[in-house]
Amino acid sequence: MAHRPTIVTLLSGLLALGAAMPALAQSASVADLAGSTHIHGLSFDRADPSRVLVATHHGLMRAAPDGTVTPVSDLQDDFMGFSPHPTDATVLFASGHPRTGGNLGFIKSTDSGKTWTQISPGAEGPVDFHQLAVSPTDANVFYGSYGNVQTSRDGGATWTVTGAAPGGLIDLAISPTDPETVYAGTEAGLMVSRDGAKSWQALISDVPVTTVDLTTDGTIYAFAPGRGVLRATEAAPNFETIGQGPDAAGYILHLAADHKNKDRLVAITGGKAIVVSADAGASWKALGKD
């Protein structure tokens, strides 16, 4: 496979880069952010969808349309898994590593990301979920990856190991209509489980899928290097290419949809630019660029 070694090497290199970088200054630009830390995830800010929440190796940041980035979290911990509450702008979920070392377990903020509390260590924890997903329609349902895949059905208070993660797991997303249906972007393609992450079947094969997200109406978005931004529906998962993507290097490392507007997407490119699309990924505009 021509693309697989390239994407695996890139992801591994970015993880190593993030571990060595100093904390970001109090206010900076997206370019400063790219040079100062590693970005693990992002989403539109539910309180103001013109802004983007950015989970990094040094805490949670907020990026404005003009490209200005400011820290949100009091702590500068490494936020690996990150997911916003599907409807409540003040509630966010994460996992990762404390700045001092170890694992954070499953943590939650109820003040828009300023302060965080551990809700659970997770099963066999404290866990470090590198992939963490909350249901788009039921904020009690989570899946996280820590060696195996774990799930919670009570808002993250308790967790159960459901089964082995697909090989080369990169990203997780949950169906808005069925909490037993989970999607996984992997080094080998896009996988789906319809039994609560106990078993997996391929939807896209023989090409890496670096990111996957779903909107509340069942639209699936994914990105595959060489194929571009892909879209399908859960009812008919026949993926079409919407566009090649915003990055000349050919990568999107993470993509998130605006759950109130299924055509609006935000993504991180291989060059660590933060880009927004208003047309389902056909065209993109970088934050801070006219």
C-alpha positions as CSV (number, residue, x, y, z in Angstrom):
1,M,0.0,0.0,0.0
2,A,1.6,3.2,-1.1
3,H,0.1,5.5,1.5
4,R,0.3,3.5,4.7
5,P,4.0,3.9,5.6
6,T,3.7,7.7,4.9
7,I,0.7,8.4,7.2
8,V,2.0,6.1,10.0
9,T,5.4,7.8,9.9
10,L,3.8,11.3,9.9
11,L,1.5,10.5,12.9
12,S,4.4,9.0,14.9
13,G,6.6,12.0,14.2
14,L,4.0,14.5,15.3
15,L,3.5,12.6,18.5
16,A,7.2,12.7,19.3
17,L,7.3,16.4,18.4
18,G,4.5,17.3,20.8
19,A,6.3,15.6,23.7
20,A,9.3,17.9,23.4
21,M,7.7,21.3,22.9
22,P,7.2,24.1,25.6
23,A,3.9,25.4,26.6
24,L,2.2,28.0,24.4
25,A,2.2,31.7,25.4
26,Q,-0.9,33.4,26.8
27,S,-2.0,34.6,23.3
28,A,-0.6,33.5,20.0
29,S,-1.5,32.6,16.3
30,V,-2.3,29.3,14.7
31,A,1.2,29.3,13.2
32,D,2.6,29.7,16.8
33,L,0.4,26.9,17.9
34,A,1.7,24.6,15.1
35,G,5.3,25.3,16.2
36,S,4.8,25.1,19.9
37,T,2.7,21.9,20.6
38,H,1.0,18.9,19.1
39,I,-2.7,19.1,18.3
40,H,-4.6,15.9,19.3
41,G,-8.2,16.9,18.4
42,L,-10.6,19.8,17.7
43,S,-14.2,20.8,17.4
44,F,-16.4,23.8,16.8
45,D,-17.1,25.7,20.0
46,R,-20.8,25.0,20.8
47,A,-21.1,28.4,22.4
48,D,-19.8,30.2,19.3
49,P,-19.4,28.0,16.2
50,S,-17.1,30.7,14.6
51,R,-14.5,29.6,17.1
52,V,-12.6,26.3,17.3
53,L,-11.6,24.3,20.4
54,V,-8.2,22.8,20.0
55,A,-7.0,19.9,22.3
56,T,-3.2,20.0,22.5
57,H,-0.2,18.5,24.3
58,H,-0.3,21.6,26.6
59,G,-4.0,21.9,27.4
60,L,-7.1,23.2,25.7
61,M,-6.9,26.2,23.4
62,R,-9.5,28.3,21.5
63,A,-8.9,29.6,18.0
64,A,-10.8,32.6,16.6
65,P,-11.6,33.2,13.0
66,D,-8.7,35.7,12.7
67,G,-6.3,33.0,13.7
68,T,-5.7,34.2,17.3
69,V,-5.3,31.3,19.7
70,T,-5.7,31.7,23.5
71,P,-5.4,29.0,26.3
72,V,-8.7,27.9,27.8
73,S,-7.7,25.3,30.5
74,D,-6.0,26.2,33.7
75,L,-4.0,23.1,33.5
76,Q,-1.4,22.5,30.7
77,D,-2.0,18.7,30.6
78,D,-1.8,16.6,27.5
79,F,-5.3,16.2,26.2
80,M,-5.2,13.1,24.0
81,G,-8.9,12.0,23.6
82,F,-11.2,15.0,23.4
83,S,-14.9,15.3,22.7
84,P,-17.4,18.1,23.4
85,H,-20.9,17.5,24.8
86,P,-23.2,17.2,21.8
87,T,-25.5,20.0,22.9
88,D,-24.2,21.7,26.1
89,A,-21.5,24.2,25.3
90,T,-20.3,24.3,28.9
91,V,-19.5,20.6,29.1
92,L,-16.4,18.9,27.6
93,F,-14.8,15.5,27.9
94,A,-11.2,14.4,27.6
95,S,-8.5,12.0,28.6
96,G,-4.7,11.9,28.4
97,H,-1.7,12.6,30.6
98,P,-1.0,15.1,33.5
99,R,1.8,17.4,32.9
100,T,3.6,15.7,35.8
101,G,3.2,12.2,34.2
102,G,0.8,9.3,34.5
103,N,-2.7,9.1,33.1
104,L,-5.7,11.4,33.6
105,G,-8.5,8.8,33.3
106,F,-11.8,10.1,32.0
107,I,-12.1,13.8,32.9
108,K,-14.9,16.3,32.4
109,S,-15.3,20.1,32.4
110,T,-18.5,21.9,33.3
111,D,-17.1,25.4,32.8
112,S,-16.3,25.3,29.1
113,G,-12.9,23.8,29.6
114,K,-11.4,26.0,32.2
115,T,-11.2,23.4,35.0
116,W,-11.4,19.6,34.9
117,T,-12.4,16.8,37.2
118,Q,-11.7,13.1,37.0
119,I,-15.1,11.3,36.7
120,S,-13.6,7.8,36.5
121,P,-10.2,6.1,36.2
122,G,-11.8,3.9,33.5
123,A,-11.6,0.1,33.4
124,E,-8.2,-1.2,34.5
125,G,-7.2,2.5,34.8
126,P,-6.3,5.2,35.2
127,V,-6.7,5.2,31.4
128,D,-5.2,7.3,28.7
129,F,-7.8,7.3,25.9
130,H,-6.0,8.3,22.8
131,Q,-9.4,8.0,21.0
132,L,-12.5,9.1,22.8
133,A,-16.0,9.5,21.3
134,V,-19.4,10.6,22.7
135,S,-22.6,9.8,21.0
136,P,-24.0,12.8,18.9
137,T,-27.4,12.2,20.4
138,D,-26.9,10.6,23.9
139,A,-24.2,12.2,26.1
140,N,-24.3,9.2,28.4
141,V,-22.7,6.9,25.8
142,F,-18.9,6.9,25.2
143,Y,-16.3,4.7,23.6
144,G,-12.6,5.0,24.3
145,S,-9.5,3.1,23.3
146,Y,-6.9,2.1,25.9
147,G,-5.3,-1.0,24.5
148,N,-8.8,-2.5,24.1
149,V,-12.0,-0.5,23.4
150,Q,-14.0,0.5,26.5
151,T,-17.6,1.8,26.7
152,S,-19.6,3.7,29.2
153,R,-23.4,4.1,29.3
154,D,-23.7,6.3,32.4
155,G,-22.0,9.5,31.4
156,G,-18.5,8.1,32.0
157,A,-19.0,7.1,35.6
158,T,-18.3,3.4,34.9
159,W,-16.5,1.7,32.0
160,T,-16.5,-1.8,30.6
161,V,-14.0,-3.4,28.2
162,T,-15.9,-4.5,25.2
163,G,-13.3,-6.0,22.9
164,A,-10.1,-5.6,21.0
165,A,-9.5,-2.4,19.1
166,P,-9.0,-2.7,15.3
167,G,-5.4,-2.9,14.3
168,G,-3.8,0.5,13.6
169,L,-6.7,2.5,15.2
170,I,-6.6,6.2,14.6
171,D,-10.1,7.6,15.3
172,L,-13.5,6.6,16.7
173,A,-17.0,7.9,16.1
174,I,-20.5,6.7,17.2
175,S,-23.7,6.4,15.2
176,P,-26.3,9.0,16.2
177,T,-29.1,6.4,15.8
178,D,-27.7,3.3,17.4
179,P,-25.2,3.4,20.3
180,E,-24.1,-0.1,19.4
181,T,-22.7,1.1,16.0
182,V,-19.2,2.5,16.2
183,Y,-16.9,3.6,13.4
184,A,-13.1,3.4,13.4
185,G,-10.6,5.1,11.2
186,T,-7.5,2.8,10.9
187,E,-4.3,2.4,9.0
188,A,-6.0,-0.2,6.9
189,G,-9.3,1.6,6.2
190,L,-12.7,2.5,7.8
191,M,-14.2,-0.2,10.0
192,V,-17.7,-0.5,11.6
193,S,-18.9,-2.4,14.6
194,R,-22.6,-3.0,15.0
195,D,-22.3,-4.9,18.3
196,G,-20.8,-2.3,20.6
197,A,-17.2,-2.7,19.5
198,K,-17.0,-6.5,20.0
199,S,-16.4,-7.2,16.3
200,W,-15.5,-5.2,13.2
201,Q,-16.2,-5.2,9.5
202,A,-14.5,-3.1,6.7
203,L,-16.4,-0.3,4.9
204,I,-13.3,1.1,3.2
205,S,-10.3,-1.2,2.6
206,D,-6.7,-0.9,1.5
207,V,-6.2,2.8,2.2
208,P,-5.7,4.5,5.6
209,V,-8.6,6.5,7.0
210,T,-7.1,9.1,9.3
211,T,-10.4,10.6,10.7
212,V,-14.1,9.9,10.9
213,D,-17.1,11.8,12.2
214,L,-20.9,11.7,12.0
215,T,-23.6,14.3,12.1
216,T,-26.9,13.9,13.9
217,D,-28.7,12.9,10.6
218,G,-26.4,10.0,9.9
219,T,-24.0,11.6,7.5
220,I,-20.5,10.0,7.7
221,Y,-17.4,12.1,6.9
222,A,-14.0,10.5,6.6
223,F,-10.6,11.3,5.0
224,A,-8.3,8.9,3.2
225,P,-5.0,10.1,1.7
226,G,-5.1,9.7,-2.1
227,R,-8.9,9.6,-2.1
228,G,-9.7,12.8,-0.3
229,V,-12.7,13.9,1.9
230,L,-15.3,11.2,1.7
231,R,-19.0,11.3,2.5
232,A,-21.8,8.7,2.8
233,T,-24.9,8.0,4.9
234,E,-25.3,5.3,7.4
235,A,-28.3,4.1,5.4
236,A,-26.2,3.8,2.2
237,P,-22.5,3.7,3.1
238,N,-21.3,4.1,-0.5
239,F,-18.6,6.8,-0.1
240,E,-18.2,9.6,-2.6
241,T,-15.2,11.9,-2.8
242,I,-16.2,15.5,-2.1
243,G,-12.8,17.1,-2.5
244,Q,-9.1,16.2,-2.3
245,G,-8.6,18.2,0.9
246,P,-7.0,21.4,1.9
247,D,-3.4,20.3,2.3
248,A,-0.9,20.1,-0.6
249,A,0.8,17.3,1.4
250,G,-2.4,15.3,1.1
251,Y,-3.3,14.8,4.8
252,I,-6.1,15.6,7.2
253,L,-5.2,14.5,10.7
254,H,-8.5,15.2,12.4
255,L,-11.9,16.3,11.1
256,A,-15.0,17.3,13.0
257,A,-18.5,18.3,11.7
258,D,-20.7,21.1,13.0
259,H,-23.7,19.1,14.3
260,K,-26.0,22.0,13.6
261,N,-24.8,22.3,10.0
262,K,-23.8,19.1,8.3
263,D,-22.0,20.9,5.5
264,R,-19.6,22.8,7.8
265,L,-16.4,21.0,8.8
266,V,-13.2,21.9,10.7
267,A,-9.9,20.0,10.2
268,I,-6.2,19.9,11.1
269,T,-4.0,19.4,8.1
270,G,-0.7,17.6,7.9
271,G,1.0,21.0,8.1
272,K,-1.0,21.7,11.3
273,A,-3.1,24.5,9.8
274,I,-6.7,24.7,11.2
275,V,-9.1,24.9,8.2
276,V,-12.9,25.3,7.9
277,S,-15.1,24.2,5.1
278,A,-18.7,25.5,4.5
279,D,-19.4,23.1,1.6
280,A,-18.9,19.7,3.0
281,G,-15.2,19.6,2.3
282,A,-15.2,20.8,-1.4
283,S,-13.2,23.9,-0.4
284,W,-11.4,25.1,2.7
285,K,-10.3,28.3,4.3
286,A,-7.5,28.5,6.9
287,L,-8.2,30.4,10.1
288,G,-6.4,33.7,10.0
289,K,-6.3,33.8,6.2
290,D,-8.3,36.3,4.2
